[in-house]
């Protein structure tokens, strides 16, 4: 169980800070919710505490793990299917996992593919989403400004 002030990652949305724990009635059912503020996009999300494990809510990585994430970005591109649909689904599963290393792999692979062959509009949107998720966690883990985290990632592929 997390507490107010904890930095967590909500898969498919990114990293944020738990601002409150509130009891709300939704559809006639009272439940406790984490109120999560996502700094990028300045969005608030309500996550039922009882669903935390199901949605994959986890604590952010430690500052010491940031170089490992950067290493994944600098690593060799994984073998990807030539079939757009299979590649898209495989990447979506990696993003849904909530694992920052898998998200970093998606960013690396899609940026590499974009340079080599270009991306479809669906994959381009997926790349931007994965980048935002990655940046949001780096911002909180390494206590960076959003622009600094963005340029750190861009620097790897410059």
PyMOL commands that set and color helices and strands:
alter all, ss='L'
color gray80, all
select helices_A, chain A and resi 49-55+63-74+84-97+100-116+121-141+146-156
alter helices_A, ss='H'
color red, helices_A
select strands_A, chain A and resi 7-10+14-26+29-38+43-48+58-59
alter strands_A, ss='S'
color yellow, strands_A
deselect
rebuild
show_as cartoon
